[in-house]
Amino acid sequence: MVAGDEDILAVEGLSLSFGGAVAFAEIDLSVAAGEIHAIIGPNGAGKSSLINAITGLYAPQAGRLRIGDARFARVPARRLAELGVARTFQNLALFKSLSVVENVLSGLANVQRAGLTAQLLGLSAARREATEHRARAESVIDFLQLGMFRGRAAGSLPYGLQKRVELARALVANPRLLLLDEPMAGMSAAEKAEMSGFVLAAREMLGTAIVLIEHDIGVVMRLSDRITVLDHGRRIATGTPHEIQANPAVIAAYLGAEDDPENEAKAA
Ligand SMILES: Nc1ncnc2c1ncn2[C@@H]1O[C@H](COP(=O)(O)OP(=O)(O)OP(=O)(O)O)[C@@H](O)[C@H]1O
């Protein structure tokens, strides 16, 4: 697979092992600006590890990544905001006792210049920045229809809404690349439909490219422009939903996972 210059993300020959155990090996992946690109595969295929490597949490042993124009062997996690990258986590990672607004504002923590600005330019600049951030947080909260919960402690909200607060926190910095690790896990069909609508709206309105890990194949087929399939740490296919659905290697990988009742349910 050849990555184009217009791609926002290009992963080339990326490999990661933990001790002797391969998490993923020789992965090529490209994501175009504004594309929704799903990564699917049975449990343990290496999906989360790949996202963790793209966001600098894990250090791959081989291969390269490009985010925009910047090339890395290991992505510096503290530069993610500057690179225009945001993510959500497989397990909720909100500040449960903080309000929805405060959680969303925390998504701007790494783009905050107030500490330095306050020293260099005086407190009024810091105040202006805080006001601007507040306005951005409120606008994302409205966009994701969280307005009536803005003052509520995040931990007191139903699970589906907490996942939406996580999405709001990731979107507030207006990323050009957003990585979503199972944003709809544990949701009802109605909640998944609602969340799918918000993911599509984020792409339409903000032009954000999205890498989506999701086990619900129906959701993946509806949302994705392209899908990459991993199995046992290897990329076995990349293509449109239509191509992936008909790919014999993909069908075999999912049938091979049938012994695991969880995978069987997820692949259905
Ligand atoms: N921090 C870690 N330390 C050791 N092994 C790890 C670590 N993270 C992942 N692995 C291993 O790497 C492999 C890939 O795991 P990973 O979580 O990336 O798969 P996945 O496709 O996201 O699975 P799932 O769908 O269950 O979330 C597994 O064998 C897993 O045990």
The ligand as an SDF file (V2000), in Angstrom:
LIG
                    3D

 31 33  0  0  0  0  0  0  0  0999 V2000
    0.9810   -3.5080   27.7000 N   0  0  0  0  0  0  0  0  0  0  0  0
    1.0520   -4.7480   27.2060 C   0  0  0  0  0  0  0  0  0  0  0  0
    1.9280   -5.6450   27.7310 N   0  0  0  0  0  0  0  0  0  0  0  0
    2.0220   -6.9090   27.2340 C   0  0  0  0  0  0  0  0  0  0  0  0
    1.2660   -7.3550   26.2010 N   0  0  0  0  0  0  0  0  0  0  0  0
    0.3760   -6.5120   25.6530 C   0  0  0  0  0  0  0  0  0  0  0  0
    0.2110   -5.1630   26.1250 C   0  0  0  0  0  0  0  0  0  0  0  0
   -0.7510   -4.5510   25.3660 N   0  0  0  0  0  0  0  0  0  0  0  0
   -1.1490   -5.4850   24.4850 C   0  0  0  0  0  0  0  0  0  0  0  0
   -0.5040   -6.6470   24.6600 N   0  0  0  0  0  0  0  0  0  0  0  0
   -0.6740   -7.8790   23.8660 C   0  0  0  0  0  0  0  0  0  0  0  0
   -0.6290   -7.5200   22.4970 O   0  0  0  0  0  0  0  0  0  0  0  0
   -1.5860   -8.2910   21.7600 C   0  0  0  0  0  0  0  0  0  0  0  0
   -2.5330   -7.3510   21.0450 C   0  0  0  0  0  0  0  0  0  0  0  0
   -3.3980   -6.7600   22.0240 O   0  0  0  0  0  0  0  0  0  0  0  0
   -4.3690   -5.5500   21.7030 P   0  0  0  0  0  0  0  0  0  0  0  0
   -4.9980   -5.1270   22.9880 O   0  0  0  0  0  0  0  0  0  0  0  0
   -3.6630   -4.5330   20.9030 O   0  0  0  0  0  0  0  0  0  0  0  0
   -5.4660   -6.2650   20.7820 O   0  0  0  0  0  0  0  0  0  0  0  0
   -6.8880   -5.7230   20.3330 P   0  0  0  0  0  0  0  0  0  0  0  0
   -7.0350   -6.1220   18.9030 O   0  0  0  0  0  0  0  0  0  0  0  0
   -7.0410   -4.3000   20.6700 O   0  0  0  0  0  0  0  0  0  0  0  0
   -7.8580   -6.6250   21.2330 O   0  0  0  0  0  0  0  0  0  0  0  0
   -9.3230   -6.2880   21.8200 P   0  0  0  0  0  0  0  0  0  0  0  0
  -10.2610   -6.3010   20.6630 O   0  0  0  0  0  0  0  0  0  0  0  0
   -9.5740   -7.4310   22.7630 O   0  0  0  0  0  0  0  0  0  0  0  0
   -9.2490   -4.9580   22.5210 O   0  0  0  0  0  0  0  0  0  0  0  0
   -2.2820   -9.2220   22.7550 C   0  0  0  0  0  0  0  0  0  0  0  0
   -1.6360  -10.4630   22.7000 O   0  0  0  0  0  0  0  0  0  0  0  0
   -2.0540   -8.5120   24.0730 C   0  0  0  0  0  0  0  0  0  0  0  0
   -2.0150   -9.4540   25.1300 O   0  0  0  0  0  0  0  0  0  0  0  0
  1  2  1  0
  2  3  1  0
  2  7  2  0
  3  4  2  0
  4  5  1  0
  5  6  2  0
  6  7  1  0
  6 10  1  0
  7  8  1  0
  8  9  2  0
  9 10  1  0
 10 11  1  0
 11 12  1  0
 11 30  1  0
 12 13  1  0
 13 14  1  0
 13 28  1  0
 14 15  1  0
 15 16  1  0
 16 17  2  0
 16 18  1  0
 16 19  1  0
 19 20  1  0
 20 21  2  0
 20 22  1  0
 20 23  1  0
 23 24  1  0
 24 25  2  0
 24 26  1  0
 24 27  1  0
 28 29  1  0
 28 30  1  0
 30 31  1  0
M  END
$$$$
